[in-house]
Amino acid sequence: MYQTISIIAILITLVGIALHRIASPSRKKRQRKSAKKSIVGVLRILVYLLALLCFVVLAVTGFYPTLVLGEHISGYLLMIHATFAPILAVCLAVLAVMWASRCRLSYSDWPGFQRFVQRVTLVKSSVNKTPHNSSGLGQKLTFWLIIFLALPLILSIILSMFTLFGTYWQELLLGTHRYTALAFAMVVIVHTYLVIRT
Amino acid sequence: MKKGLISTSFLCLLVLCLSVPTVCFANETAKAQTNQKLLGDESDGSRAASIHLIPLFFENEDGEKGGKISPDDDPLLPFSTRWTCGDCHSYGIISKGWHFNANDPNVVPGRSGQPWILTDARTGTQIPLSYRPWPGTFKPEQVGLTAREFTLHFGIHTPGGGAGEVETQDPDEIMRSYISGKLEINCLSCHNADPGQDQSSSTGYAVQIVRENFRWAAAASCEFATVKGSAKSMPETYDPFMPEPLEHPKRLPPTITYRKTAFEKDNNVSFNIVREVPDHRCYFCHSNLYMEKEDTEKWSSDEDIHLTAGLKCVDCHRNGVEHNIIRGYDEEAGITQNPLAATSSCEGCHLPEGEEEPKAGRLGAPIPTHIGIPTIHFEKLTCTACHSGPWPGEKTMLTKTSRAHRLGTIGVNKSHEALPHIIAPVFAKQGGIGAAYMGRLLVLEGGKIAPHKLIWPAFWGTLKDQNVSPIDFEVVEQTVGTVFANEKLPASGDWPALSAEHITKALNSLKGAVEGEPVYVSGGKLYNLDDSGKLHQEEDPAAQPYLWPIGHNVRPAAQSLGVRYCTDCHATDAPFFFGDVTVDSPIVAGREAKRMIEFQDINPFYAWAFAFSFVFRPMMKYICLGSCAVLGLVLLLYALKALTCVVKVLAGEN
């Protein structure tokens, strides 16, 4: 069941990204200002890259046995998974602190949000089609989603390691971890796509 | 002429028509008689104890039901359980039960069980035997044991039946079998609740088997009969049904005397028979003694938690009239099709399923919560891995069992080192579960890890086409036994200290006596002589140890593995993975140790690395929890900021 849902979900995400890429090709790259990066800026990027690396490792070690082998994660894959997981947790905490302010939703995101709602609901509106950066809104939303999903993702597996929960709750926590991980992975893929696009 | 032919044909047809239903009816009647349930085959629903005030019947010389026994009979014969108990209980059905059907090749062997162990210190032999096709055991015929010899060796700790009732085809044994009779199922071994039921005293069941008094054994075990004499010492011409005075006055023929007061009105006798077998009856054949400490007395260790809680063995190990007793392993329900199996295993009582009945454990069994135990453990381990047998130590320990060490019988060697050497607990991957599939025996491999008892086979064999088969034990005694005749055997019953020279000599002695290349198997290795006559040793599949799972004693949750912390098993020196398993051998140089993990089909480095990761696990937990706290605070902070905006908008300020 989980295997099927995961494959479908990941396929939908990838197809969605491909369609989005075809439907709205990225504009010509703007000349980036060669502004000097501060130490914090460099650190932010480094942490982001480390988090991305951890995510890739965790996704591969987590999804490979489930999706390809059809079995639970175990053996060396589990050990690698458990080694990279706390690094990702720390990176996410650091990124949350560093990026939260930049990713605040402001009034300038409102038109983009309205247009997004229109697209989804297919309702026409008289809102002025003011130009805006839709990727920016997407990045902000996916950022907050990542931070939000990270909580149940981490807590579900960490709490199961304490002598607090019996078999029923252990299974529930494991299920929560797996499905949250799937959602988390989808959001991270979209977020990364949007970051690369801009 | 033509008229006569027609009338003859008509008559033939008439006879044919009349005979067909008659024959059919006769068949149906016979069938009905066969399937007819006897008085004791089906309960009427009463849970009260049934009174067994019954006549005793003997079996006559033709193996048929003889007459009713009276204390004044001459000769006075032992009662036969087949005809006495069989009057009300279908003996034919009962004899197909688990305790009696080992030599039936059509019986599904199921999970590997305790073998019979042929042991001889003099020849360095301890070989697991079984009529059941459990991988790793040998058939008694392979070491030259006939069914009769098997009964003589091992019948003491059986409730009769099985090999004891096999008609011998060996001309040398026919007369002796006539004298000793068959070892019928001894219903009293299990069901007699009288304290006088005697399995082991100087006139009890065990001694009668040693004396070849098979016909008398069941009767001798009951409280109101005494058997003297020995069928073994009788000449082959002796007829127990028409005994004549013997030439040797010192030889005493087997004779039975019944306590006169036991016979009541009409010469009926009262038995204290119980449906539910008392635990101490099971213990006669199913006791275990773990040599974990010097003090191995009963009061220094606890019983199985189920018995302590007030249950009886037969509350879980149930059976119907067919006596197909539940063994209690996980896979049993799927393998044996026994309807009682699914509800009588650990899970059957402790993890009941189904919405129709209350979700409470059967017999008051608590439903385990397994707090903090990741569910992967239930896929990889049996319940017994954490809850049964002795707690794993740095080294395995020697173990004694009733059947292997004749516990509970007269003159038993109480030394800790007495052979055979059974080693426990060995946490090994369970395999070799024999199941029937499309009319063939299918051996299921790759099971869960479970605690096992282990025996390293030690025997003399021949190597032919890369296959090792044991040599007839009589030949071994005559050849190897002679070579080792002057070797001093330890008083403890331990192995003699053999060296490579001993083995070389013995192999040379076997060269002329057997066909094929003589070999010696011991301590996981195969020893043979190379072309130059030097002793060569190598690991060989035939030398692999035989393991069978430990079911009892079950420990309570508070004493289960992992109750303190994960490191009960997941530590770099945890005995569960890294304990030493003794490699037992009469050859001193072959006595070494293997690590437990070698029996678990797990990469040792992986197990070590995984265990090592538990050093960092508390750190990882707190780092992750700290990260979660930061994430939560950031989310809360910005959620509150967002709420401020909403409040401002709603208040018309923005």
Boltz contact constraints between the chains, C-beta under 6 A:
constraints:
  - contact:
      token1: [A, 86]
      token2: [B, 620]
      max_distance: 6.0
  - contact:
      token1: [A, 86]
      token2: [B, 623]
      max_distance: 6.0
  - contact:
      token1: [A, 86]
      token2: [B, 624]
      max_distance: 6.0
  - contact:
      token1: [A, 89]
      token2: [B, 624]
      max_distance: 6.0
  - contact:
      token1: [A, 89]
      token2: [B, 627]
      max_distance: 6.0
  - contact:
      token1: [A, 90]
      token2: [B, 627]
      max_distance: 6.0
  - contact:
      token1: [A, 93]
      token2: [B, 627]
      max_distance: 6.0
  - contact:
      token1: [A, 93]
      token2: [B, 630]
      max_distance: 6.0
  - contact:
      token1: [A, 93]
      token2: [B, 631]
      max_distance: 6.0
  - contact:
      token1: [A, 96]
      token2: [B, 631]
      max_distance: 6.0
  - contact:
      token1: [A, 96]
      token2: [B, 634]
      max_distance: 6.0
  - contact:
      token1: [A, 100]
      token2: [B, 634]
      max_distance: 6.0
  - contact:
      token1: [A, 100]
      token2: [B, 638]
      max_distance: 6.0
  - contact:
      token1: [A, 147]
      token2: [B, 631]
      max_distance: 6.0
  - contact:
      token1: [A, 147]
      token2: [B, 635]
      max_distance: 6.0
  - contact:
      token1: [A, 150]
      token2: [B, 631]
      max_distance: 6.0
  - contact:
      token1: [A, 151]
      token2: [B, 628]
      max_distance: 6.0
  - contact:
      token1: [A, 151]
      token2: [B, 631]
      max_distance: 6.0
  - contact:
      token1: [A, 154]
      token2: [B, 624]
      max_distance: 6.0
  - contact:
      token1: [A, 154]
      token2: [B, 628]
      max_distance: 6.0
  - contact:
      token1: [A, 155]
      token2: [B, 628]
      max_distance: 6.0
  - contact:
      token1: [A, 158]
      token2: [B, 621]
      max_distance: 6.0
  - contact:
      token1: [A, 158]
      token2: [B, 624]
      max_distance: 6.0
  - contact:
      token1: [A, 161]
      token2: [B, 621]
      max_distance: 6.0
  - contact:
      token1: [A, 163]
      token2: [B, 371]
      max_distance: 6.0
  - contact:
      token1: [A, 163]
      token2: [B, 372]
      max_distance: 6.0
  - contact:
      token1: [A, 166]
      token2: [B, 369]
      max_distance: 6.0
  - contact:
      token1: [A, 166]
      token2: [B, 370]
      max_distance: 6.0
  - contact:
      token1: [A, 166]
      token2: [B, 371]
      max_distance: 6.0
  - contact:
      token1: [A, 167]
      token2: [B, 370]
      max_distance: 6.0
  - contact:
      token1: [A, 170]
      token2: [B, 375]
      max_distance: 6.0
  - contact:
      token1: [A, 171]
      token2: [B, 375]
      max_distance: 6.0
